[in-house]
């Protein structure tokens, strides 16, 4: 309600016959496409490219490397909110034999979605082994800065093009363990809260982490004076 259209404004919920505004505290910002996704990568912006071509069919199919060029990859990364493509290589994130749906995409690079691009009209039924397209976009990444090694320091996240510290708010050991694993830094050794001036930070919702393995779906925008220093073991646990 109160916005410029039916698709913007203050969110309200009618529950047990009563309308109330919805608290923003635990809302999570997710960038997702309903037609393309990247699977088995180290972040939501990397993985094996899959396409869903029929909205009524919930199955996903991989794309052949030969049918995807740099301009096509630019469109995919943009559609996912992941910046620009940095690596395009077959079997980079595991390979599949079937199913594979893949007409040759003919994107100009300016399109907002891969399925908006022209295509060859013909489709392969399978790819040669090792030729399912893998894509890494420059987009989002965690990093540890200011420590004695790349596996220790203040935790920062580049998300939706915005680099910010990560809040210490309810940051738990389970989340720290996932973070060290994500960074290829072994096990979590210690967590330390650092008090700074209030600033915009990225927060990771603990309830979400408990029920999901995908860290990217648990990120939200907060303001906080408490940021996090994390030390990982730097070796295999």
Helices and strands as residue ranges (DSSP letters): E 12-15, E 18-21, E 36-40, E 46-51, E 61-62, G 65-67, H 70-79, E 85-90, E 105-106, G 114-116, E 118-119, E 133-137, E 141-146, E 152-159, E 162-165, H 173-182, E 188-204, H 206-211, G 215-218, E 219-232
